[in-house]
Amino acid sequence: MGPYQAVVTTGIYCRPGCGARPLEANVRSFPLAAAAEAAGFRACLRCRPYRWEPPPSGRPPELVRRALRLVLDGALDAGTEQQLGGLVGVSPRHLRRLFDSHLGVSPGQLARSRRSHFARRLLDDTDLSVTEIAFASGFGSVRQMNRAFVEIFRSTPTRLRARRRAADRLVADGGLPIRLPVAGPLAWNEMLGYLDRRAISGVERVANGTYSRTVRIDGDPGVIELSQAGADTVLLVAHLPHWEGLIEVVSRARRIFNLDGDIADAREQLAADPRLGPLVALRPGLRPPGAWDAFEVGVRAIVGQQVSVRGATTLVGRIVERYGSEIPGLGPMGLSHLFPEPQDLAGADLEGVGMPRSRAAAIQRFAAAVAEHRLHLERRCPLPELVAEIMEVPGLGPWTAHYLALRLGEPDAFPAADLGLRRALATTGGRPPAPGELNEMAARWRPFRAYAAVHLWLDQPSAPN
């Protein structure tokens, strides 16, 4: 049964827990809110399901899940269904058939629902004008947003703004506050601690329960701050040069704490395991940490090869200080630089920051591959292909490829060569298993080995990952 329940007699769909009590015979179930809307149902005004963002119920085929993730990451905001099909290797017609069969909605309908739901939340939570909201949400015009609202919400943005609840409006001391809904539990403190130990000086900072970082938006600098605002909500405060394309900023911000991770299925898979069950019970909301920028995490992973967390953090800080872009005026926030872009490091002299020549060369080659679009990090291909593509860059082995894939959100990535994981699964005599042995042991955790890895890392706090 899907997470959204629609009532055929009223034409309304709700999220779980809504107070409505319809006859079971009149209820239809949908895996996504967009699917209910595509079937002609409108959102309940009481439970407001557009404020909730759970992953789709069930586990559709991997190709559908990858295309779904690309749509939710904004692939259709400036692209077409034909381009989306090309990214995942199928025709747009076949992709639409797959989406309709497994999700009950086309890719285009899902993208429109995503933009409309985001705009509706901005109407509720902020004082941005309707025009600003239209462009912040990825619409090409106010007219286009009005058309979508009338079809999905049966009302115009202006009328909905006039009816918003007084308690919804968010106010922050500087910046634009936005609620990020979370499906399932979130081990905020544990994940915040993981990011804190790896925070890049000048680019990231963790203080007073808040993760802050610099961001580059269309070439201009900005800052985002993330803090927990409740059991099912993270608060994003955005300090940006403009609001156009804000929906993409929010999508990327959600990835940092993996807010869209399939936490329910992962817990179900791992809870019965004798080694992981107690760890899952101890930290039920633990997710693999994500990333704002794939290139940045890739550089961090290469620097961290056979180096302690503290040592790698120091070296990356030196790279930022030498090759990053300085941003004046952020001293009070504990931030100072944008992370270097790929073209900045492709030809940089990195031996001067204290790294071995081989590792410096690996970073240069990785940067060049990303800058020249020979290496794509959008998760558009299955995990084995992504790992193989990363490993085509000389100097990047299985550990680096799997660690990078894990931080990109691949739920089954598993860096079996990691010393911390090997120590966590040592035999009774204390001998850490070899990477091949560890892969065999971890087979029972598929397709959520990344979740297993993070639980094991936190059980070995000194692990060099």
N, C-alpha and C positions, 0 to 999 in steps of 0.2 A: 504494500500500500504506500502511495506517495505521501510526501509531507504536506501537500496542499489538498484540501477537501473542498469541492464545489457542490453547491446545492442547485439542482436543475429547476426547482420550483421558484427560486428567488433570483437565479442568475448571478449569485455571489460566490466567491471562493475565499477561504479562510486559511490561516495557519493553525497548527496544532495548539490546543489550549484555549481556543476562542470559546466564549460562553454560549455560542449558538448551539442548539440541540435539534438538528433536523432529523427526519426519519431516515434510517439507514438506506432504505430503498431509493431515496432521492439524492444520494450522495455519489459523486464521482471523484476519483482520486487522480492526481497529476504529479509527476516528478518535479516539475518546475512551475513557478508562477507564470512564466511566459507561455507554457503549454495551456494552462487554464485560460489565459487571456486569448490565446489563439483559438480556443474552442468557444469563445464568446462570453466568458464570465468576467465580472469586474471585481475589483478588490473590496473586501469588507472594510467598512469605515470604523469598525470597533477594534479589530486586531491589527489592521493595517499591514498586511503581509508584504507590501513593498519595502518595509523597513527591515526585513529579515532576509538573510542570504545563505541558506544552507546549500550544501552540494546536492546534486540530484540523487533521488533515492535509487537504490539498486546499483549495480556496476555495469554500465553499458560497455560495449566493446572498446578496446583501447583506442582505436582510431577515432571513435566518437568522442571519447573523453579528451583526447588531445585537441580535436577541433573545437570542442566546447570550451576548453581552457583558453584557446586562442581567441575565440569570440569574446569571452569574459575579460580578456586582457586588452580588448580593443581592436582586434584584427579587422573588423568590418566598419570601424569608425571612418577610416579613409580608404579601405579596400573593398573588394567585391567578393561574392561567393565563389566566383571562378578563381580568383587569386587564393582564397582560403582553401579550395579544393586542391590547388597546385601545391600548397604548403604541406598538405598531408598525403598527397599522392593519389587523389581520386578525382573524378569529374564532378562538377558542381551538382549535376543531376543526381548522381549516386550519393553524394554527401547529403543532399536534401532528403533523399529516401531514407538514409540511415537515421538522420535526425528525427524525421517524422515517425519512424518505427520505434525508436528507443527513447525519444524525449517528447514526442508529441508536438513539436514545433520546428520550424525551419531555422537555419542559421540567421537569416535576415530578421525574422520575427523576434528571435532571442536578442539580437543586438539592439533592436528598437525598444524592447522591453527593458533591457539594461539601462539604456539612456534615459528612458522615461522614469524608471524607478529612482535613478540617481537625481534627476531633476526634481522629482516630487519630494525627496528628502531635503534637497536644498531649499525648496519653497517652505517647508516646515521649519527647518532648523536655522536658516540664515536670513539676513536682510539684503542679500544680493537682489538686484532688479531682475525682472523676468527676462530681459534681454541678456544680462550677464549669465543667468542660469542656462539659457538656451545654448550659448557657446561654451560654457563651462562643462556642459553635459554631452558635448559632441554633436549637437544638432547643427545643421547648416544654416538655419534661420529660425526666427521666432515662429513664423508661419508653419514650418515643418514640425516644431515642437507642439504648437497648438493642435495640429492635425492628429499627432500621436496621442496627445492627452485626451482629446474628445473620444478617440477610438478605444483607448485603454481604461481611462478613468471616468468617461462620460461627462467630462467637465473641462473647462479651460483652466490654464495655469493661474490666471488672475482671480477667478472665483475660488479656486482651491487655496490660494494664498490668503484670501479674505476669511476663510473658514478654519485656518490653522489654530491649533491649541496653544494657548499662551505658554504652557510649560515646555513646549517643544523648542522654543527659540533659544539658541545657544549664544553665550557671550563670553569672549576671552579677552584678556588684557593684551591686546595686540594679536594680529593674525586672524585667520578664519577658522573657527572650530567646526569639525564635522564628526558625527558619530559613525563608527565603523562597527556594524553588527557582527557578532561572532556566533557561529553555530557550534554547540558543544562546549565543554569546559576548556579553559585556557590556563596553562601553567605559566602565568605571566612572570612571576619572580624568577623561576628557573631559567626561562628563555632570556629574560632581561640580563641575568647574571652571565649567561653564555655570551651574549653580545658585548657585555661590558668588558669581559676579559679579552676580547678581540677588537675592541673599538680602536679605530685608526685616529691617531692624534690630529686634531684640526678638522677632521671630516665628520667624526662621530663622537658622541658623548652620552654617557649614562649618569644621571644625577637625580636624586629625589624621586625615584620611581619613574623617570621619564627618559625615553630614548630620543635623542636629537641628532640630526645630521644635515649637512649641506646637500643640496640637489641642484642639478642643472636642468633648466626648463627652456627649451628652444635657444640654448646658448647663454641664457641669463641665469645668474645665481639666485637661489632661494634656500629656505630652511623649512624642514618639517619636524614636528615634535609628536611623539606617540606616548600615551599614558593610559593606564587602565581606568575606566570610568564605571565599572560594574562587572558582574559575573559574565554578562553577555555583550559587553560593549567596550571598545577601545576608542579613545578620543584622539583624533588627529587635529593638530593646530598647524595650519599651513601659512607660511610667510612667503608669498610668491610675487614675482614681478607682474603677473597678470593672471586672470582667472580662466582664460580660454584653454580648453583641454584639461580642466581640473579633474575630470573623470578618470583620465589616464594616470594622473598623479595619485589619486586615491587607490586605483587598482594596483599600482606599484607599491604604495605604502602598505597595503594589505599583505603583500608577499613577504615583507620583512619578518613578520611574526607568523607567517603561514596560516592566516586566518581562514583560508578556504580549504585547508587540508582535510582529508577524509578521516577525521579523528574517530568517529564512531566505528567504522569498519576496521580501522587499525587496532583499536582497543579490543574489539571482539576477536580478532585474529590472534592477538598476542596474549590476552589475559589468561588463557588456559595453559600457556607454556610454563613449565616448572621454573625456568631461569628468569623469564621476563614477567611472569604473572605478578610477583610481589612488587616489582618496579612500576608496573602499570598501575597497580592499586595505590602505590605511594604518590605517583604523579599522573593522575588520569588525564590531564589536559596537556601533556607534553607533546609538542610537535617538532619536527625537524626545523631548525631555524632557516629562514629564507634570506632574501637579499634584495636590496633596492636596485643594484646594478650588477649584472652578470660579469662584466669585464673586471670590475673592482674585486669581486670575490675570487675570480680566476687568478688575478695577480696575487691576492692574499694567499691562495692555496699553493701557488708555486713557491712563494717566499717561505711558506711553512713546511716545505719538504725537509724532513729530518731535522727540524728546528723546534724548540719549545714555543709555546704560545706567546710568552713574553718576548722572546727573541724575535719572532716573526713580526709581532706588533711594532717593536722598535724599528725594524728594518723598513716596514711599510710606511711608518711615520716619516722616515728620512726621505723615502721616495716622494711622498706628498710634499714635504717641505721644499724639495729641490725642483720638482717638475709640476706640482699642482698649481692651480690658479688661486692667488691670494684674494680674499674677500674682506675689505675693510669694514669695520663697525660691528663685527660679531664677537668681539672679545667678551662682553658680558654673558654670552651664551656658551662660552668655552669652545667656540668654533672659529676657524680661520681660513680654510682652504676648500676648494673643489678638488675631487680626485682627478688625477691626470686622465686625459682621453687617450684612446689607443694610439693615435698618431703621435702623441707626445712621448710615448715610451718605446715606440717601434725602433727609433734610432738613438735612444738615450744611452749615455754612459752610466750604467748601473753598478759597475764594479766599485765605483767610488763611495757607494753607500754601505759597503762592508759585506757584499755577497760574493760567493765563489763565481768564477767566470762562467761556469756551465749554467748556473741558475740565472745569472743575469742574461745570458744568451737565450735561455728558455723564455724569459719574460719578453724579450724583444721579439722573438718569433711568434709568441702568443699574441702580442699586441699587433704585430703586422698582419697576422691571419684575421683578426677581428676587424682591423681598420680596412683591409682589402676585401672584406665580406667573403673570405674563404672559409671562415668558421662561423657558424650560426648558432646562437645560444637561446633560441626562442622556444625550445622544447617541442619542436614541430615533428620530430621523429621519435621512434621508440628508444628506450634506454640503451640497448646494445649499440644502436647506430650512433646515438649521441656520444657515448663513451668512445667508440671507435674513431669518430670524427675528431674529438678532442685529442686523442692519443696520436693522431697523425702529425701533430705539432711536435717536433723533436724536443725531448726533455720533459714531456708530460706523460707520465705512466699511469697505470691503473688507479693508484691511490688518488692522484690529483684529479683524474677524470671523474671518478666516482664521488669524491668529496665535492667537486664543483657541481656535479649533477644533483647531489643531495641538497645543496644550498639553492639550486634552481627550482626545487620543488618536486624532484623525481622521487616518488614514495618508495621505490624499490632499490634505489642506489645504495651500495654497500661497499665502502673502502676496506676490503678484507685485509689489506696489508697494514692497516693502522695498528700501531703498537698498543694503543689503549684498548682497542677492541680485543686484540689477541690476549692481552693480560686479563681482561675481564672474563674471558672464557678459557682461562688456563686449566689444565688438567689437575687432578688431585695432587700430583707431584710438583705442581707449580710451573710446568712447561707450557709456554704459550703455543697454541696451535699454529702451524704454518698457514699462510694465506689460503692455500688450496683446501686444507682441512677446515678452516674457518668458513669458507664458502659452502662446504658440504653441511656443516652444522647449521648455517643460517638458512638453508633451503626451506626449512619448515616455517620460516617467518615471511616467505613471499606471500603477497606482493608488497609487504610493508617493512622491508629490511631497513629502510632509512629510519623509521620510527624506532626499531629495535636498536639501531646503532646509537641514537641519541640517548635512549634510556641507559644503555651500557656505558656511554661516555660519562653521564652524570653520576653513575655509580662508581666511576674511576676519576675523581675530580682532577687528578694530576696528569691525565692522559694527554699526550702531545699531539693534539689534532687541531 
